[in-house]
Amino acid sequence: MSQFDEDDAFEAAAVPLSQRAMGARPAPYLDDLNPAQREAVETLDGPVLMLAGAGTGKTKALTARIAHLMLQGRARPNEILAVTFTNKAAREMKDRVGRSMGHAIEGMPWLGTFHAICVKLLRRHAELVGLKSNFTILDTDDQLRLLKQLIAAENIDEKRWPARQLSGLIDHWKNRAWTPEKVPASEASAFNNRGTELYDYYQRRLIELNAVDFGDLLLHMLTIFQTHDDVLAQYQRWFRYILVDEYQDTNVAQYLWLRLLAQGHRNICCVGDDDQSIYGWRGAEVGNILRFEKDFPGAKVVRLEQNYRSTPHILAAASGVIDANEGRLGKTLWTAETEGEKVRLIGHWDGEEEARWIGEEIEAAMRGTRGMRPIALNEMAILVRASHQMRAFEDRFLTIGLPYRVIGGPRFYERLEIRDAMAYFRLAVSPDDDLAFERIVNTPKRGLGDKAQQRIQTTARAHGASLLDGARILLSEGGPGGKGGAELRRLVDGLDRWHDAVRDPETGHVELAERILDESGYTAMWQNDKTPEAPGRLENLKELVKALENFENLQGFLEHVALIMDNEKDRGEDRVSVMTLHAAKGLEFAAVFLPGWEDGLFPSQRSMDESGLKGLEEERRLAYVGLTRAEEVATVSFAANRRVYGQWQSALPSRFIDELPADHVEVLTPPGLYGGGFGAAGMAASASPQIMTGQASDLHDKASRADVYNSPGWRRLQARAQSRPMSQPRETREMVIDAQAVSAFSEGDRVFHTKFGYGTVEGIEGDKLGIAFDKAGTKKVVGRYVVPADAADDVPF
């Protein structure tokens, strides 16, 4: 729509309703709504909160409400502001509105994402914030390039204070609606006490360039609304009705923008689910939806609780977990369905066994040999808490030829950090690999710019040599000089040393891989990176090194990965989906596998350490989201042991498992498998009167029957359990006896922690240690994260 067309549309909006041709029409689309949905659709005046649980048809109700507003003559298409979080959701909403009205919708210029709508508004009023209407929107790369220029101009060491860290900080401040002068004193020390100063320089530079970043789109419009009452009043009058999807995912800036627009007529309808607020790490504030009634006194709250997706057992299990959260509005999901499988719970010896078992279950589900209908691969998904968990599943599925897809991100071996590491490994095995050399010659940064790399290329071609030999020749001829030359010599020497180690039968390939990543500076690069993605990249690198344990040498591993990548060509066939829990929101599958439910992994230790109770509650909401993705079958699993830094460590089942209501869970793990009372067996004992009275043979018998759970994985599990009790693995530093963690440390022991350093154990409480660290003070730490002080030299940094 052109500027002229928009102005005409807004003028039309000023015509009184009584003079409009549009009148009330029949509404057959209302007949398909349940009573709660219909109440939410027909309550048109004043603030409405549509509290919509998972699978309750909130999109159907929201689009019906938009159609109802137009068909009843309450608003024209251009008078409705409907905000979504994705372009896909906006397109789907527009299509659904058209189907509800019986014809395609023309117009509706204000149905879209926050960013899309604010771009339109800002182009109309750019001069009010010092911009021209033809301003440029910077992408992430442009933004980083500009920040690097500012950091360099201020003589700040970018290695210690990287541009990515500053970018994340500025994005955080913009999400909080803080312009440079409004950043609170509590945040002023950020980025070596220069954060707010650089933020101010950055904003000034953007104005000079007639440019904005994505955060500015909303921030500038918020500033305009707060400082120009006439502009705000104009849009309050033009936008007669406001509708917001996924309100629980709004950040502070979005919340303030919406509240300003709605404070006049108060005709705002927000749709969301506080129990599915899982994006706090990117600025979402669950408090926005929790205080809706306080922000809009007299608001109508309509709870959509009838679920059309999942079985009664799945809903009850999800409700049992989320009920443990204190900060929630509260609702109870129910379904008209009466049949369905209980949520299945199983424990495994380790993560590799977990992946094998899930692979076997997927194949069995495809054949319909578990007493259920055959389920296609496209109807199944594996939802993990952390991306590094995917590696075991990808390797397993490729081994057995099971097609899969990774949703929401690249496959494990396609990730940036994995490709970089593999390039180093390839060069160690084959120094003539020019493609690998090109990839890592300046990664991490070695001061070798385009000109230096071009000289290496030219030298190599002139001598008919590989790039590595070209670099060696160039160095012998005295170039390049300075830091770049010194770093290039260090790299060449390292590659020679690693290649010699590859050929030395006495050198272990796993240890060599760790050495390559450490000596090259690649691990340190990510350790010093302050972006939110860096910890995940480090975890992926550890998972990559762990994968090497299954191969005899580096070359065998490289061949394996090459075959993986070759086999990954899409042939248009059905595939099981593998994704993180965050990526799964909004999706649904007939069968869902939820692996890795162990404390420290899920809930994430880092999330709890950084955010305390708030972090734990968001992790619990993530568990709720995971369970409610399942339509027919949900399987929760955990492993008793995980390899961490190359050492076995016992893992406690997630606290969320304890919150699953026993009446809605089928425990697949035979009692006694974990040395008596461990994890799932302990839960089975507490949940089953038969087991409490010692009559546990029924579950043992069921597990041993060939038509139920008698896979090779089960047999291996049982054999291992008999020879080596699960509660006492040889390499672990903790033992689990009758579901109680017993620390391997005693008061007075000297210990070492990779983050806090050396310390002395002062108190023991279950699996937690009170440690007086020499430099970090007294802290409580889970025992599995420390080692005896005399073993500290074996811990990689």
C-alpha positions in Angstrom: 0.0 0.0 0.0 1.4 3.4 -1.0 1.7 6.4 1.4 -1.3 8.0 -0.3 -3.4 4.8 0.0 -2.5 4.5 3.7 -3.6 8.1 4.4 -6.9 7.5 2.5 -7.4 4.4 4.6 -6.9 6.3 7.8 -9.2 9.0 6.7 -11.9 6.4 6.0 -11.4 5.2 9.6 -12.5 8.6 10.9 -16.0 8.0 9.4 -18.5 7.3 12.2 -19.6 3.6 12.4 -23.2 4.7 11.9 -22.4 6.0 8.4 -20.5 2.9 7.2 -21.9 0.5 4.7 -20.6 -2.4 6.7 -23.2 -3.9 8.9 -23.7 -6.9 11.1 -23.8 -10.2 9.2 -24.5 -13.8 10.2 -21.6 -15.6 11.8 -21.6 -19.3 11.0 -17.9 -19.5 11.9 -18.9 -19.1 15.6 -20.6 -22.5 15.4 -17.3 -24.3 15.3 -16.1 -22.7 18.6 -16.4 -24.2 22.1 -18.0 -22.1 24.8 -14.7 -20.6 26.1 -13.5 -19.8 22.6 -16.8 -18.2 21.7 -16.8 -16.1 24.8 -13.3 -14.8 23.9 -14.4 -14.0 20.4 -17.7 -12.2 21.3 -16.3 -10.1 24.2 -15.3 -7.2 21.9 -15.2 -4.2 24.2 -12.5 -3.5 26.7 -9.3 -5.5 27.6 -9.4 -9.3 27.2 -6.8 -11.8 28.1 -7.2 -15.1 26.2 -5.2 -17.5 28.5 -4.8 -20.3 26.0 -3.2 -23.5 27.0 -1.2 -25.7 24.7 -3.3 -27.2 21.9 -6.5 -25.4 22.9 -7.2 -23.7 19.5 -6.0 -20.2 20.3 -5.2 -19.3 16.7 -8.7 -20.4 15.7 -10.2 -18.2 18.4 -7.9 -15.2 17.6 -8.7 -15.3 13.8 -12.4 -15.7 14.5 -12.3 -12.6 16.7 -10.7 -10.6 13.9 -13.4 -11.8 11.4 -16.1 -11.1 14.0 -14.9 -7.5 14.5 -15.2 -6.8 10.7 -18.4 -8.8 10.0 -20.2 -7.1 12.9 -19.3 -3.7 11.6 -17.0 -2.8 14.6 -13.9 -2.1 12.5 -12.6 -2.0 9.0 -9.5 -4.1 8.1 -7.2 -1.0 8.4 -8.5 -0.2 11.9 -7.3 -3.5 13.4 -3.7 -3.8 14.7 -2.9 -7.5 14.9 0.7 -8.3 16.1 2.4 -11.6 15.7 6.0 -12.8 16.3 6.7 -14.4 13.0 5.9 -13.6 9.4 4.6 -17.2 9.0 2.1 -16.7 11.8 1.0 -13.4 10.2 0.4 -15.2 6.9 -1.5 -18.0 8.5 -3.7 -15.6 10.5 -4.6 -13.6 7.4 -5.5 -16.8 5.5 -7.6 -18.1 8.4 -9.5 -14.7 8.7 -10.3 -15.0 5.0 -11.6 -18.5 5.4 -13.8 -17.4 8.3 -15.2 -14.5 6.3 -15.7 -16.6 3.2 -13.4 -14.6 0.9 -9.8 -13.4 0.7 -9.0 -10.4 2.8 -7.8 -7.3 1.0 -6.1 -4.7 3.1 -5.3 -5.4 6.7 -2.0 -3.4 6.4 -1.5 -3.6 10.2 -1.4 -7.4 10.6 2.2 -8.4 11.0 5.2 -8.7 13.3 6.3 -6.0 15.7 9.2 -5.2 13.4 7.2 -5.1 10.2 4.6 -2.8 11.7 7.2 -0.5 13.3 9.1 -0.1 10.0 5.9 1.3 8.4 5.3 3.7 11.3 8.9 4.8 11.5 9.1 5.7 7.8 6.1 8.0 8.3 7.7 9.8 11.3 11.5 9.3 10.8 12.3 13.0 11.1 11.1 13.0 14.7 14.1 10.9 15.7 16.6 12.6 13.3 16.3 10.1 10.5 15.1 10.4 6.8 12.3 8.2 5.6 14.6 6.2 3.4 16.7 4.9 6.3 18.6 1.7 6.0 18.1 -1.3 8.3 21.4 -2.9 9.3 21.7 -6.7 9.4 23.8 -8.4 12.1 27.0 -8.4 10.1 26.7 -4.6 9.4 26.0 -4.0 13.0 29.1 -5.9 14.2 31.3 -4.2 11.6 30.1 -0.8 12.9 30.7 -1.7 16.5 34.2 -3.0 15.7 35.0 0.3 14.2 33.8 2.1 17.3 35.8 -0.2 19.6 39.0 0.3 17.5 38.5 4.1 17.5 38.4 4.0 21.3 41.6 1.9 21.5 39.8 -0.9 23.3 41.3 -4.4 23.0 38.7 -6.3 20.9 40.0 -9.7 22.0 39.2 -8.9 25.6 36.1 -6.9 24.8 34.6 -8.4 21.6 32.1 -6.6 19.4 29.6 -9.5 19.7 29.5 -9.0 23.5 28.7 -5.3 23.1 26.1 -6.1 20.4 24.3 -8.5 22.8 24.5 -5.9 25.6 23.0 -3.1 23.4 20.3 -5.5 22.2 19.5 -6.3 25.8 19.2 -2.6 26.7 16.9 -1.9 23.7 14.7 -4.8 24.6 14.4 -3.2 28.0 13.5 0.1 26.3 16.6 1.9 27.6 18.1 4.6 25.5 21.7 5.5 26.4 20.7 8.1 29.0 18.2 5.7 30.6 20.5 2.8 31.2 20.3 2.4 35.0 23.4 2.8 37.3 23.3 -0.9 38.1 24.2 -1.7 34.5 26.7 1.1 34.0 29.7 -1.1 34.8 29.1 -3.3 31.8 31.7 -3.7 29.1 34.6 -2.5 31.3 32.6 0.6 32.4 32.4 1.8 28.8 29.1 0.1 27.7 26.7 3.1 28.0 29.3 5.4 26.4 29.8 3.1 23.4 26.0 2.6 23.2 25.7 6.4 22.9 28.4 6.6 20.2 26.8 3.8 18.3 23.4 5.5 18.3 24.9 8.8 17.1 26.8 7.0 14.4 23.6 5.2 13.2 21.8 8.6 12.9 24.8 9.9 10.8 24.5 6.9 8.5 20.7 7.3 8.3 20.4 3.7 9.6 18.8 1.6 12.3 19.2 -1.9 13.7 16.3 -4.1 14.4 16.1 -3.0 18.1 15.8 0.6 17.0 12.6 0.0 15.0 10.6 -0.5 18.2 12.7 1.8 20.4 12.4 4.8 18.1 8.6 4.4 17.8 8.4 4.1 21.6 10.4 7.3 21.9 8.1 9.1 19.4 5.0 8.0 21.2 6.4 9.0 24.6 7.5 12.5 23.4 4.9 13.4 20.8 1.4 13.2 22.3 -0.3 14.2 19.1 1.3 11.3 17.1 0.3 8.8 19.8 -3.3 10.2 19.9 -3.5 9.8 16.2 -2.7 6.1 16.3 -4.8 5.5 19.3 -7.8 6.8 17.3 -6.9 5.0 14.1 -6.2 1.6 15.7 -9.7 0.9 17.1 -8.9 -2.7 18.1 -5.5 -4.3 19.1 -4.8 -8.0 19.1 -1.6 -9.6 20.2 -0.5 -13.2 19.7 2.0 -15.0 22.0 1.8 -12.2 24.5 3.9 -14.2 27.0 6.9 -13.7 24.7 6.9 -9.9 24.6 9.8 -8.0 26.0 9.6 -4.7 27.9 9.8 -2.4 24.8 7.0 -4.3 23.1 4.9 -4.3 26.2 5.3 -0.5 26.7 4.5 0.2 23.0 1.3 -1.9 23.2 0.2 -0.3 26.5 0.7 3.2 25.1 -1.5 2.4 22.0 -4.2 0.8 24.1 -4.4 3.2 27.0 -7.2 5.3 25.4 -9.9 2.9 24.2 -8.5 -0.1 26.1 -9.8 -2.4 23.3 -6.9 -4.8 23.5 -7.0 -8.6 23.3 -3.8 -10.4 24.3 -3.5 -14.2 23.6 -0.9 -16.2 25.4 0.1 -18.9 27.9 2.3 -18.0 30.8 3.2 -21.7 31.1 4.8 -21.5 27.7 7.0 -18.5 28.3 10.4 -20.0 27.5 12.4 -17.2 25.9 13.6 -15.2 28.9 17.2 -15.6 27.6 16.3 -13.3 24.7 14.4 -10.7 26.6 10.9 -12.1 27.0 9.2 -11.1 30.2 6.6 -13.6 31.6 5.6 -10.8 34.0 3.9 -8.9 31.1 1.2 -11.5 30.9 1.1 -12.1 34.7 0.2 -8.5 35.4 -2.3 -8.0 32.6 -5.2 -7.6 35.0 -3.3 -5.0 37.0 -2.3 -3.0 33.8 -5.9 -3.1 32.6 -8.3 -3.1 35.6 -11.6 -4.8 34.9 -10.0 -7.0 32.2 -11.9 -10.1 31.1 -9.8 -13.2 31.5 -11.0 -16.2 29.3 -9.3 -19.5 29.9 -9.1 -21.9 27.0 -8.6 -25.2 28.7 -10.1 -27.8 26.3 -7.1 -29.4 24.6 -7.5 -30.9 21.1 -4.0 -32.4 20.7 -3.0 -34.7 23.5 -4.3 -37.7 25.5 -5.5 -37.3 29.1 -2.4 -38.9 30.5 -0.1 -36.6 28.6 -2.1 -33.6 29.8 -2.1 -34.8 33.4 1.6 -35.4 33.3 2.3 -31.9 31.9 0.0 -30.3 34.4 1.7 -32.2 37.3 5.0 -30.7 36.3 3.9 -27.1 35.7 1.9 -27.0 38.9 5.2 -26.8 40.8 5.7 -23.3 39.4 4.6 -20.6 41.8 4.5 -17.6 39.4 1.6 -18.6 37.1 -2.0 -17.6 36.5 -3.2 -21.2 36.6 -5.4 -23.3 34.4 -6.2 -27.0 34.0 -6.1 -28.6 30.6 -8.6 -31.3 29.8 -9.7 -33.3 26.8 -12.9 -35.0 25.6 -10.7 -38.0 24.7 -10.8 -40.9 27.2 -8.2 -43.3 25.7 -4.5 -43.1 25.4 -1.0 -44.2 26.5 0.5 -43.2 29.7 3.7 -41.1 29.6 6.5 -43.6 29.4 9.6 -43.2 31.6 12.8 -45.2 31.2 16.4 -44.9 32.5 19.5 -46.0 30.6 23.1 -46.9 31.5 24.5 -44.0 29.5 23.7 -41.5 26.7 24.8 -43.9 23.9 22.5 -46.6 25.2 19.7 -44.0 25.3 20.2 -43.1 21.6 20.3 -46.8 20.7 17.0 -47.6 22.5 15.2 -44.6 21.0 16.3 -45.6 17.5 14.9 -49.1 18.2 11.7 -47.6 19.5 11.3 -45.4 16.4 11.7 -48.4 14.1 9.2 -50.3 16.2 6.7 -47.5 16.2 6.9 -47.4 12.4 6.0 -51.1 12.3 3.2 -50.7 14.9 4.8 -53.4 17.1 4.3 -51.7 20.4 0.5 -52.3 20.6 -0.1 -49.0 18.8 -1.0 -47.9 15.3 2.0 -47.6 12.9 3.4 -44.1 13.2 5.2 -42.5 10.2 8.7 -40.9 10.7 7.3 -37.5 9.9 5.0 -37.9 13.0 7.9 -38.4 15.4 10.3 -36.0 17.1 13.2 -36.1 19.5 13.3 -32.9 21.7 16.6 -32.2 23.5 17.5 -29.6 26.0 21.0 -28.8 24.5 22.1 -29.1 21.0 25.2 -31.2 21.9 22.8 -34.0 22.7 22.0 -34.4 19.1 25.3 -35.9 18.1 24.6 -39.3 19.7 21.2 -39.5 17.9 22.6 -38.4 14.5 25.4 -40.9 14.7 23.0 -43.7 15.7 20.5 -42.9 13.0 23.1 -42.8 10.3 24.5 -46.1 11.5 21.1 -47.8 11.2 20.0 -45.9 8.1 17.1 -44.0 9.8 16.3 -40.8 7.9 16.2 -37.6 10.1 16.2 -33.9 9.9 17.4 -31.2 12.4 14.9 -28.4 12.8 15.8 -24.9 14.0 19.5 -25.2 13.3 22.2 -27.1 11.4 23.0 -30.7 11.9 25.7 -31.4 14.4 28.5 -31.9 11.8 27.4 -28.8 9.9 27.8 -26.4 12.8 30.4 -23.7 12.5 32.6 -24.8 15.4 32.4 -28.5 14.4 33.4 -27.7 10.8 36.3 -25.5 12.1 37.5 -28.3 14.4 37.2 -30.9 11.7 39.3 -28.7 9.4 42.1 -28.8 12.0 41.8 -32.6 12.3 41.8 -33.0 8.5 45.1 -31.0 8.2 46.7 -33.0 11.0 45.9 -36.2 9.0 46.5 -34.7 5.5 48.6 -31.5 5.4 47.8 -31.1 1.6 44.2 -30.4 2.4 44.0 -26.8 1.0 40.3 -26.3 1.7 40.9 -27.1 5.3 43.9 -24.7 5.4 41.9 -21.9 3.9 39.2 -22.4 6.5 41.5 -22.2 9.6 44.5 -20.1 8.6 43.0 -17.0 10.2 40.6 -18.8 12.7 41.1 -17.8 15.4 42.3 -14.4 14.3 46.1 -14.4 13.6 46.5 -11.0 11.9 46.5 -12.7 8.5 44.2 -10.5 6.3 43.2 -11.0 2.7 46.6 -9.7 1.4 48.6 -12.1 3.5 46.4 -15.0 2.5 46.7 -14.0 -1.1 50.5 -14.1 -0.8 50.3 -17.6 0.5 48.1 -18.7 -2.4 50.5 -17.0 -4.9 53.6 -18.6 -3.4 52.0 -22.1 -3.3 50.9 -21.8 -7.0 54.4 -20.6 -8.1 56.0 -23.6 -6.5 53.3 -26.2 -7.3 52.9 -26.8 -3.6 50.1 -27.1 -1.1 49.0 -24.0 0.8 50.7 -25.3 4.0 54.0 -25.7 2.0 53.3 -22.3 0.4 53.1 -20.8 3.8 56.3 -22.5 4.9 58.1 -21.2 1.7 56.8 -17.7 2.3 58.1 -17.7 5.8 61.5 -18.9 4.7 61.6 -15.9 2.3 61.0 -13.5 5.1 57.3 -12.8 4.8 54.8 -11.9 6.0 56.2 -9.8 8.9 54.9 -8.6 12.2 52.3 -10.4 14.3 50.8 -12.1 11.3 54.1 -13.7 10.4 54.8 -14.9 13.9 51.3 -16.4 14.2 51.6 -18.1 10.8 54.9 -19.7 11.9 53.3 -20.9 15.1 50.4 -22.4 13.1 52.8 -24.2 10.6 54.9 -25.6 13.5 51.8 -26.8 15.2 50.5 -28.5 12.1 53.8 -30.3 11.6 53.8 -31.4 15.2 50.2 -32.7 15.1 50.9 -34.5 11.8 53.8 -36.3 13.4 51.6 -37.2 16.4 49.0 -38.7 14.0 51.6 -41.0 12.7 52.9 -42.0 16.2 51.1 -45.1 17.3 51.8 -44.2 20.9 49.7 -41.0 20.7 46.1 -41.4 21.6 43.9 -39.8 19.0 41.3 -38.4 21.6 44.1 -36.7 23.5 45.6 -35.4 20.3 42.2 -33.9 19.2 42.0 -32.0 22.6 45.6 -30.9 22.1 45.0 -29.6 18.6 42.0 -27.5 19.7 43.9 -26.2 22.7 47.3 -25.4 21.1 45.7 -23.8 18.0 43.9 -21.4 20.3 40.5 -22.5 19.0 39.1 -23.5 22.3 40.4 -20.3 23.9 38.7 -18.3 21.2 35.2 -19.6 22.3 36.1 -19.4 26.0 36.9 -15.7 25.6 33.8 -15.1 23.5 31.1 -13.4 25.5 28.1 -14.1 23.2 25.2 -16.3 24.4 26.1 -18.9 21.8 29.7 -19.5 23.1 28.9 -21.9 25.9 26.9 -24.1 23.6 29.7 -24.1 21.0 32.1 -25.2 23.7 29.7 -28.0 24.7 29.5 -29.1 21.1 33.3 -29.2 20.8 33.5 -31.5 23.9 30.8 -33.7 22.4 32.9 -33.9 19.2 36.0 -35.0 21.1 33.8 -37.6 23.0 32.6 -39.0 19.6 36.3 -39.8 18.8 36.2 -42.5 21.5 34.2 -44.8 19.2 37.0 -44.9 16.6 40.5 -46.2 16.4 42.1 -43.1 14.9 41.4 -39.7 13.5 41.4 -40.9 10.0 38.7 -43.4 10.6 36.6 -40.7 12.3 37.1 -38.3 9.4 35.9 -41.0 6.9 32.9 -41.6 9.1 31.9 -37.9 9.1 32.5 -37.7 5.3 30.1 -40.5 4.8 27.6 -38.9 7.1 27.6 -35.7 5.1 27.3 -37.6 1.8 24.3 -39.5 3.1 22.5 -36.4 4.2 21.3 -35.4 0.8 17.6 -34.9 1.0 15.7 -37.5 -1.0 12.2 -36.2 -0.2 11.5 -39.1 2.2 9.9 -39.1 5.6 12.2 -38.2 8.4 12.1 -38.2 12.1 12.6 -34.6 13.5 15.4 -33.8 15.9 15.4 -30.3 17.6 15.8 -28.4 20.8 12.9 -27.9 23.1 13.0 -24.2 22.3 12.6 -24.9 18.6 9.7 -27.2 19.2 7.3 -24.5 20.5 4.2 -24.3 18.3 4.8 -27.8 16.8 3.0 -31.1 17.4 3.9 -34.7 16.7 2.1 -38.1 17.3 5.1 -39.4 19.2 7.7 -37.4 21.1 10.9 -38.6 22.8 12.3 -36.4 25.6 15.8 -37.6 26.4 18.4 -36.3 28.9 16.1 -35.5 31.8 18.9 -35.3 34.3 19.6 -32.6 36.9 22.3 -30.3 35.5 21.3 -31.0 31.9 17.6 -30.5 32.3 17.0 -28.4 34.3 20.1 -26.7 33.0 22.6 -26.0 35.7 23.8 -22.8 33.9 20.2 -21.5 33.8 19.7 -22.1 37.5 23.1 -20.7 38.5 22.5 -17.5 36.5 18.8 -16.9 37.3 18.0 -18.9 40.4 14.3 -19.7 41.0 13.4 -17.7 37.9 15.6 -19.8 35.8 14.3 -23.0 37.3 10.7 -22.0 36.6 11.5 -21.2 33.0 13.2 -24.7 32.7 10.0 -26.2 34.1 7.9 -24.3 31.5 10.2 -25.8 28.9 9.4 -29.3 30.3 5.7 -28.5 30.0 6.2 -27.3 26.4 8.0 -30.6 25.6 5.4 -32.9 27.0 2.5 -31.0 25.3 4.0 -31.4 21.9 2.9 -35.0 22.0 -0.4 -36.1 20.6 -0.4 -39.8 21.4 2.9 -41.0 22.9 5.4 -39.1 25.1 8.5 -40.9 26.3 10.8 -39.4 28.9 14.3 -40.9 29.4 17.4 -40.3 31.4 20.9 -41.8 31.6 22.5 -42.9 34.9 26.0 -42.0 33.6 27.4 -39.3 31.2 30.9 -38.8 30.0 32.0 -35.3 31.1 35.5 -34.1 30.2 36.3 -37.7 29.3 35.4 -39.0 32.7 32.3 -41.0 33.8 30.0 -39.1 36.1 26.8 -40.4 37.7 23.7 -38.3 36.8 20.7 -37.9 39.0 17.3 -38.0 37.3 15.8 -34.6 36.8 13.7 -33.2 39.6 11.0 -32.8 37.0 10.7 -36.6 36.9 9.7 -36.5 40.6 6.9 -34.0 39.6 5.3 -36.3 37.1 2.1 -37.7 38.7 2.7 -41.5 39.1 -0.9 -42.4 38.1 -0.2 -41.1 34.6 3.3 -42.7 34.1 4.3 -46.1 32.9 7.8 -47.0 34.2 9.6 -49.1 31.7 12.8 -49.6 33.7 12.7 -52.9 35.6 12.9 -52.3 39.4 16.4 -53.1 40.8 18.1 -52.2 37.5 19.7 -49.2 39.2 20.9 -51.0 42.4 17.6 -50.6 44.1 15.5 -47.5 44.2 17.5 -45.4 41.8 15.7 -43.0 39.6 12.8 -44.5 37.7 12.9 -47.7 39.8 12.6 -45.5 42.9 9.7 -43.8 41.3 8.1 -47.1 40.4 8.5 -48.3 44.0 6.8 -45.2 45.3 4.1 -45.3 42.7 3.2 -48.9 42.7 1.6 -50.8 45.7 2.8 -54.0 44.1 6.4 -53.0 44.0 6.2 -51.6 47.6 5.0 -55.1 48.8 7.8 -56.8 46.8 5.5 -58.0 44.0 7.7 -56.6 41.2 7.8 -59.7 39.1 5.1 -58.5 36.7 7.2 -55.6 35.4 10.2 -58.0 35.1 8.2 -60.5 33.2 6.8 -57.8 30.9 10.3 -56.5 30.2 11.6 -59.9 29.3 8.8 -60.8 26.8 9.9 -60.7 23.2 6.9 -58.8 22.1 7.4 -55.9 24.4 10.8 -54.6 25.6 13.3 -57.2 24.7 15.5 -55.3 22.4 19.3 -55.8 22.3 19.5 -52.5 24.3 17.4 -54.0 27.0 19.5 -57.1 27.2 22.7 -55.1 27.4 21.2 -52.9 30.1 20.2 -55.9 32.2 23.6 -57.7 31.7 25.5 -54.6 32.7 23.3 -54.0 35.7 24.1 -57.5 37.0 27.8 -57.1 36.6 28.2 -53.5 37.6 25.4 -51.9 39.7 24.2 -48.6 38.2 24.6 -46.8 41.4 28.3 -47.5 41.6 30.1 -47.0 38.2 33.8 -47.4 38.5 34.9 -44.0 37.3 32.3 -41.8 39.0 33.0 -39.6 42.0 29.6 -39.9 43.4 27.4 -42.9 44.3 23.6 -43.0 44.3 22.1 -45.3 46.9 18.3 -45.5 47.4 17.9 -42.2 45.5 20.1 -40.3 47.9 23.4 -38.9 46.6 26.4 -39.7 48.8 29.4 -37.4 48.2 32.8 -38.9 47.6 34.3 -36.0 49.5 34.6 -35.3 53.2 34.8 -32.1 55.2 38.3 -30.7 55.0 39.1 -32.2 51.6 40.9 -29.9 49.2 39.1 -29.7 45.8 39.3 -27.9 42.5 36.6 -26.3 40.4 37.3 -25.2 36.8 35.6 -21.8 37.4 36.3 -21.0 41.1 39.7 -22.7 41.5 41.0 -24.4 44.6 39.0 -24.6 47.8 38.3 -26.6 51.0 35.1 -28.6 51.7 33.4 -27.1 54.7 30.0 -28.8 54.6 28.1 -31.5 52.8 24.4 -31.6 52.1 23.3 -34.5 49.8 25.0 -34.0 46.5 25.9 -30.4 47.3 29.2 -29.3 48.9 29.8 -26.1 50.8 33.2 -25.0 49.6 35.4 -22.1 50.8 37.3 -21.2 47.7 40.6 -19.5 48.0 39.7 -16.7 45.7 36.0 -16.9 45.0 34.7 -17.1 48.6 32.2 -19.7 50.0 29.8 -21.3 47.5 27.5 -24.3 47.3 28.5 -26.5 44.4 27.1 -29.9 43.1 29.8 -32.5 43.9 30.2 -33.8 40.4 31.6 -30.4 39.3 34.7 -30.6 41.4 37.7 -32.9 41.5 40.2 -33.6 44.2 42.9 -31.0 44.3 45.6 -33.4 43.4 43.7 -34.4 40.2 43.3 -30.8 39.0 46.1 -31.2 36.4 43.9 -33.7 34.6 41.0 -31.3 34.1 41.0 -29.6 30.7 40.4 -25.8 30.6 
